[in-house]
Amino acid sequence: YRPARLAVSEAYDALSVYVDQVADEVDRTLLLSSRALPAQIPIVRAALENTRIVLARLRQGRPGTSRRGDQLIVLAEAADQIFGHIVGVAETIETIPRLQRDPYVEVAVIEALHGIAKTLRGIAADVESEKDTEGIDITWNGSAIRERMATLESRDDPGVAAVHYLHAATIFDRAAQYGDVASNTVTSLNGGS
């Protein structure tokens, strides 16, 4: 299972770099109107595809499934889902007209993105290590965005931006569920409870 573990770990590492790039881009585009797609997108796609290939090869010639193989598949699928969710957050934030974007709210977006990247790096390390590890706590979700939006709504009408920020918060909540699945799965994969 070592090649599969390494492939899954590489996918999580590539995804963590992408999430950091998205955070940097959200921060940068708050002040500038131009947008640059993170360079990591094709690397993440390639890493996810490589993971699928390695996992498919792992199953060739084996009757039935194995617990470890299934856990690695769950981890790969969770990475794929988190990737899609982060792309969704990036696109949601980008659709907010620049003059309506709010730095106060976007700090919460950037903090959530950095929390996700940290989680992904931890999962990558745990998958590769094959050692019994403590579970990774998922401390990020969309709640900080909703809290900041609540204080803005009491001051004035935030307009179209509110819809997009609240949508991003919902996407973060769903991504956190996949992060929790990945954290629990890697703990179980490595022999933890």
C-alpha positions as a LaTeX table, in Angstrom:
\begin{tabular}{lrrr}
\hline
Residue & $x$ (\AA) & $y$ (\AA) & $z$ (\AA) \\
\hline
Tyr1 & 0.00 & 0.00 & 0.00 \\
Arg2 & 3.01 & 2.31 & 0.18 \\
Pro3 & 2.68 & 3.63 & $-3.42$ \\
Ala4 & $-0.99$ & 4.40 & $-2.77$ \\
Arg5 & $-0.19$ & 6.16 & 0.49 \\
Leu6 & 2.44 & 8.26 & $-1.24$ \\
Ala7 & 0.05 & 9.17 & $-4.06$ \\
Val8 & $-2.69$ & 10.19 & $-1.61$ \\
Ser9 & $-0.18$ & 12.17 & 0.45 \\
Glu10 & 1.09 & 13.98 & $-2.66$ \\
Ala11 & $-2.48$ & 14.90 & $-3.59$ \\
Tyr12 & $-3.08$ & 16.42 & $-0.16$ \\
Asp13 & 0.23 & 18.30 & $-0.32$ \\
Ala14 & $-0.59$ & 19.69 & $-3.76$ \\
Leu15 & $-4.06$ & 20.65 & $-2.56$ \\
Ser16 & $-2.64$ & 22.46 & 0.48 \\
Val17 & $-0.40$ & 24.58 & $-1.77$ \\
Tyr18 & $-3.41$ & 25.39 & $-3.96$ \\
Val19 & $-5.48$ & 26.47 & $-0.94$ \\
Asp20 & $-2.65$ & 28.77 & 0.20 \\
Gln21 & $-2.55$ & 30.25 & $-3.32$ \\
Val22 & $-6.31$ & 30.86 & $-3.22$ \\
Ala23 & $-5.91$ & 32.64 & 0.13 \\
Asp24 & $-3.16$ & 34.81 & $-1.34$ \\
Glu25 & $-5.32$ & 35.56 & $-4.39$ \\
Val26 & $-8.35$ & 36.52 & $-2.27$ \\
Asp27 & $-6.11$ & 38.87 & $-0.31$ \\
Arg28 & $-4.50$ & 40.34 & $-3.45$ \\
Thr29 & $-7.72$ & 40.85 & $-5.41$ \\
Leu30 & $-9.32$ & 42.74 & $-2.56$ \\
Leu31 & $-7.29$ & 45.74 & $-3.73$ \\
Leu32 & $-6.71$ & 44.96 & $-7.40$ \\
Ser33 & $-9.20$ & 44.26 & $-10.14$ \\
Ser34 & $-7.04$ & 41.78 & $-12.05$ \\
Arg35 & $-7.20$ & 38.11 & $-11.26$ \\
Ala36 & $-4.64$ & 35.38 & $-11.76$ \\
Leu37 & $-5.61$ & 31.74 & $-11.57$ \\
Pro38 & $-3.50$ & 29.89 & $-9.05$ \\
Ala39 & $-0.74$ & 28.01 & $-10.85$ \\
Gln40 & $-1.36$ & 24.96 & $-8.69$ \\
Ile41 & $-4.70$ & 23.96 & $-10.30$ \\
Pro42 & $-3.22$ & 21.64 & $-12.97$ \\
Ile43 & $-0.81$ & 20.18 & $-10.42$ \\
Val44 & $-3.70$ & 19.33 & $-8.07$ \\
Arg45 & $-5.70$ & 17.81 & $-10.92$ \\
Ala46 & $-2.68$ & 15.71 & $-11.98$ \\
Ala47 & $-2.04$ & 14.57 & $-8.40$ \\
Leu48 & $-5.69$ & 13.57 & $-7.96$ \\
Glu49 & $-5.65$ & 11.69 & $-11.26$ \\
Asn50 & $-2.40$ & 9.96 & $-10.33$ \\
Thr51 & $-4.00$ & 8.89 & $-7.05$ \\
Arg52 & $-6.93$ & 7.37 & $-8.93$ \\
Ile53 & $-4.56$ & 5.47 & $-11.23$ \\
Val54 & $-2.43$ & 4.15 & $-8.36$ \\
Leu55 & $-5.52$ & 3.07 & $-6.42$ \\
Ala56 & $-6.98$ & 1.35 & $-9.50$ \\
Arg57 & $-3.71$ & $-0.53$ & $-10.06$ \\
Leu58 & $-3.70$ & $-1.54$ & $-6.41$ \\
Arg59 & $-7.02$ & $-3.32$ & $-6.89$ \\
Gln60 & $-6.08$ & $-5.09$ & $-10.12$ \\
Gly61 & $-5.89$ & $-8.82$ & $-9.72$ \\
Arg62 & $-7.19$ & $-8.80$ & $-6.16$ \\
Pro63 & $-10.47$ & $-10.45$ & $-5.37$ \\
Gly64 & $-12.71$ & $-8.18$ & $-3.31$ \\
Thr65 & $-11.61$ & $-5.14$ & $-1.41$ \\
Ser66 & $-9.40$ & $-4.49$ & 1.58 \\
Arg67 & $-9.99$ & $-2.19$ & 4.51 \\
Arg68 & $-6.80$ & $-0.22$ & 3.83 \\
Gly69 & $-7.57$ & 0.09 & 0.13 \\
Asp70 & $-11.07$ & 1.35 & 0.87 \\
Gln71 & $-9.72$ & 3.88 & 3.39 \\
Leu72 & $-7.25$ & 5.20 & 0.83 \\
Ile73 & $-10.08$ & 5.55 & $-1.68$ \\
Val74 & $-12.12$ & 7.51 & 0.88 \\
Leu75 & $-9.12$ & 9.79 & 1.49 \\
Ala76 & $-8.67$ & 10.35 & $-2.26$ \\
Glu77 & $-12.36$ & 11.13 & $-2.71$ \\
Ala78 & $-12.32$ & 13.53 & 0.24 \\
Ala79 & $-9.37$ & 15.38 & $-1.31$ \\
Asp80 & $-11.25$ & 15.61 & $-4.60$ \\
Gln81 & $-14.34$ & 16.99 & $-2.85$ \\
Ile82 & $-12.34$ & 19.53 & $-0.84$ \\
Phe83 & $-10.66$ & 20.66 & $-4.07$ \\
Gly84 & $-14.04$ & 21.23 & $-5.68$ \\
His85 & $-15.27$ & 23.13 & $-2.65$ \\
Ile86 & $-12.23$ & 25.41 & $-2.62$ \\
Val87 & $-12.67$ & 26.13 & $-6.32$ \\
Gly88 & $-16.27$ & 27.02 & $-5.46$ \\
Val89 & $-15.20$ & 29.39 & $-2.69$ \\
Ala90 & $-12.65$ & 31.07 & $-4.96$ \\
Glu91 & $-15.25$ & 31.56 & $-7.70$ \\
Thr92 & $-17.87$ & 32.79 & $-5.22$ \\
Ile93 & $-15.56$ & 35.42 & $-3.77$ \\
Glu94 & $-14.41$ & 36.45 & $-7.24$ \\
Thr95 & $-17.99$ & 37.16 & $-8.33$ \\
Ile96 & $-18.35$ & 39.89 & $-5.71$ \\
Pro97 & $-17.80$ & 43.28 & $-7.35$ \\
Arg98 & $-14.48$ & 44.63 & $-6.09$ \\
Leu99 & $-16.00$ & 47.79 & $-4.60$ \\
Gln100 & $-18.48$ & 45.71 & $-2.57$ \\
Arg101 & $-15.91$ & 43.34 & $-1.12$ \\
Asp102 & $-15.37$ & 43.73 & 2.60 \\
Pro103 & $-11.90$ & 43.30 & 4.14 \\
Tyr104 & $-13.45$ & 42.55 & 7.55 \\
Val105 & $-15.31$ & 39.53 & 6.16 \\
Glu106 & $-12.52$ & 38.46 & 3.84 \\
Val107 & $-10.10$ & 38.14 & 6.75 \\
Ala108 & $-12.37$ & 35.33 & 7.97 \\
Val109 & $-12.31$ & 33.79 & 4.47 \\
Ile110 & $-8.52$ & 33.93 & 4.38 \\
Glu111 & $-8.22$ & 32.50 & 7.90 \\
Ala112 & $-10.50$ & 29.59 & 6.95 \\
Leu113 & $-8.40$ & 28.94 & 3.84 \\
His114 & $-5.19$ & 28.91 & 5.88 \\
Gly115 & $-6.85$ & 26.54 & 8.37 \\
Ile116 & $-7.81$ & 24.22 & 5.53 \\
Ala117 & $-4.27$ & 24.26 & 4.12 \\
Lys118 & $-2.87$ & 23.40 & 7.56 \\
Thr119 & $-5.33$ & 20.52 & 7.90 \\
Leu120 & $-4.43$ & 19.20 & 4.45 \\
Arg121 & $-0.70$ & 19.30 & 5.25 \\
Gly122 & $-1.39$ & 17.38 & 8.48 \\
Ile123 & $-3.40$ & 14.73 & 6.66 \\
Ala124 & $-0.66$ & 14.40 & 4.01 \\
Ala125 & 1.97 & 13.88 & 6.70 \\
Asp126 & $-0.16$ & 11.37 & 8.60 \\
Val127 & $-0.98$ & 9.34 & 5.47 \\
Glu128 & 2.68 & 9.15 & 4.53 \\
Ser129 & 3.95 & 8.38 & 8.04 \\
Glu130 & 1.91 & 5.20 & 8.57 \\
Lys131 & 2.18 & 5.81 & 12.31 \\
Asp132 & $-0.63$ & 5.89 & 14.82 \\
Thr133 & $-1.47$ & 9.58 & 15.14 \\
Glu134 & $-3.87$ & 11.74 & 17.02 \\
Gly135 & $-6.80$ & 12.90 & 14.95 \\
Ile136 & $-6.56$ & 16.27 & 13.31 \\
Asp137 & $-9.14$ & 18.67 & 14.69 \\
Ile138 & $-11.10$ & 20.52 & 12.05 \\
Thr139 & $-11.22$ & 24.00 & 13.55 \\
Trp140 & $-12.39$ & 25.82 & 10.44 \\
Asn141 & $-15.80$ & 26.24 & 8.85 \\
Gly142 & $-18.03$ & 29.10 & 7.75 \\
Ser143 & $-19.10$ & 30.31 & 11.18 \\
Ala144 & $-16.61$ & 33.19 & 11.41 \\
Ile145 & $-17.88$ & 34.52 & 8.08 \\
Arg146 & $-21.49$ & 34.35 & 9.26 \\
Glu147 & $-20.56$ & 36.08 & 12.54 \\
Arg148 & $-18.84$ & 38.91 & 10.68 \\
Met149 & $-21.78$ & 39.20 & 8.28 \\
Ala150 & $-24.17$ & 39.50 & 11.23 \\
Thr151 & $-22.28$ & 42.53 & 12.55 \\
Leu152 & $-22.30$ & 44.13 & 9.09 \\
Glu153 & $-26.02$ & 43.58 & 8.59 \\
Ser154 & $-26.71$ & 45.46 & 11.81 \\
Arg155 & $-24.80$ & 48.52 & 10.49 \\
Asp156 & $-26.05$ & 48.81 & 6.94 \\
Asp157 & $-27.20$ & 46.80 & 3.93 \\
Pro158 & $-24.19$ & 44.85 & 2.64 \\
Gly159 & $-25.95$ & 44.21 & $-0.71$ \\
Val160 & $-25.06$ & 41.48 & $-3.16$ \\
Ala161 & $-21.83$ & 40.73 & $-1.33$ \\
Ala162 & $-23.78$ & 39.25 & 1.59 \\
Val163 & $-25.28$ & 36.54 & $-0.59$ \\
His164 & $-21.85$ & 35.53 & $-1.87$ \\
Tyr165 & $-20.14$ & 35.63 & 1.51 \\
Leu166 & $-22.91$ & 33.52 & 3.08 \\
His167 & $-22.66$ & 31.09 & 0.17 \\
Ala168 & $-18.89$ & 30.83 & 0.76 \\
Ala169 & $-19.61$ & 30.13 & 4.46 \\
Thr170 & $-21.91$ & 27.27 & 3.46 \\
Ile171 & $-19.26$ & 25.85 & 1.13 \\
Phe172 & $-16.70$ & 26.00 & 3.95 \\
Asp173 & $-19.15$ & 24.12 & 6.21 \\
Arg174 & $-19.46$ & 21.32 & 3.66 \\
Ala175 & $-15.70$ & 21.23 & 3.07 \\
Ala176 & $-15.23$ & 20.90 & 6.85 \\
Gln177 & $-17.39$ & 17.77 & 6.78 \\
Tyr178 & $-15.06$ & 16.24 & 4.17 \\
Gly179 & $-12.06$ & 17.37 & 6.22 \\
Asp180 & $-13.51$ & 15.60 & 9.24 \\
Val181 & $-14.06$ & 12.42 & 7.21 \\
Ala182 & $-10.45$ & 12.58 & 5.98 \\
Ser183 & $-9.10$ & 13.19 & 9.48 \\
Asn184 & $-11.05$ & 10.28 & 10.96 \\
Thr185 & $-10.15$ & 8.03 & 8.05 \\
Val186 & $-6.42$ & 8.66 & 8.27 \\
Thr187 & $-6.53$ & 8.04 & 12.02 \\
Ser188 & $-8.26$ & 4.72 & 11.40 \\
Leu189 & $-5.91$ & 3.88 & 8.52 \\
Asn190 & $-2.93$ & 4.32 & 10.80 \\
Gly191 & $-4.37$ & 2.08 & 13.48 \\
Gly192 & $-5.98$ & 4.67 & 15.71 \\
Ser193 & $-9.47$ & 4.43 & 17.06 \\
\hline
\end{tabular}
